[in-house]
């Protein structure tokens, strides 16, 4: 009975966190763009080597390629010297690998320093496509890295962006991580510890949890005199689904702080990178409204050839949407695959000359309906200027991008007419919209 009551109280403590969180703007943050994918991996390795207390990571997946193995090796070494390691990802049946080595399991009460690798398993009250899609790399609460890169060799060949954060905004990243970690740990207790008549299983998970009152995890952050304004935007689709049990239509209408923030931004010129052009109705209406008001919108996205690097089903599905948006007035530029970076995976929006969103949100139906996402909203002419320079350089270089017109899109629609019909059928179409 004591075990049951303890479990109920513990789960109640975790369940109060399913209310959506909106973070305040913070000042005095030091922000650094991490543009080169290989250099970003090297930097993360050095950060792991220098870590003193804890490393907290969320990634959509972590496969069995060389980059994950390299990071896992360093994480094991860090843990051996007393650094606490917590990693969250989504269970994907095709990537079921014990990449932290034999004997390093979810539950290891003999380890002095916490080493937790927890995966969200879609299904049950979740849809089969629910996922933790955030990308967070947080070290000692001194810095956090956010963006679009997964922990995989595939990140080395994709056009993507990350940003390093230092200052008050780091505690917001830590808060989001804690909310997600507590939730997944609570789910593991429910599914894995029900048959354990002792408290050993439950206690193993409980010791992984850290307190919001612990100064090592939530320190007083430095405020940089030359720093920038920033705040974290989050979308907690998995928590919303657990709390409300929504159907597909309801999931598309749920609160999404990232999308809701973007659709309220007033601008004259918007530059953006989109994985595929599969917008939710809210995002589409936002784009159409601003186009009608005479605002300029330019988007760099994948082409049919660059989309083949992963799976071009999303691109083929998106063709009718892309065609309509071009008709509405969007200038669409498609990534060409004959270069070092094979495809676009970046999730960056630049408004005018000083307003930027960088994160994991694809601004498609999948990100709003089934995926947890995170982004940072930045007010900085310095950051915006650099991103604009890169965008304009890619847009003007015909070896990197080519402008897509209605004639090109009509030709591709004709070529893939049957596949579009299949992909946009009722059942398969619903699944693809949630994946992409």
Protein Blocks (a to p, Z undefined) as FASTA:
>chain_A
ZZmmmmmmmmmmmmmmmpccdddddehiacdddfblklmmmmmmmmmmmpmkbccdddfb
acfbfklmmmmmmmmmmmmnopacdddddddfklcccfeoghiafblckbmbacdddddd
eejjbcfkbccfbdcddehhlaccddjbdcdfklmmcccdddddedjklmmmmmmmmmmm
mmmmmmmmmmmmmmmmblklmmmmmmmpccfklmklmccddddfkbccdddddddfklmm
mmnopafklmmmmccfklmmmmmpccfbdcdddfbdcdcfklmmmmmmmmmnopacdddd
ddfklmmmmomklmmmmmmmmmmmmmnopacddddfkbfblbdcbdcddehjlbccddjb
noiaklmmmpccdddddddfklmmmmmmmmmmmmmmmklbccddfklmmmmmmmmmmmmm
mmmmmklmmmmmmmZZ
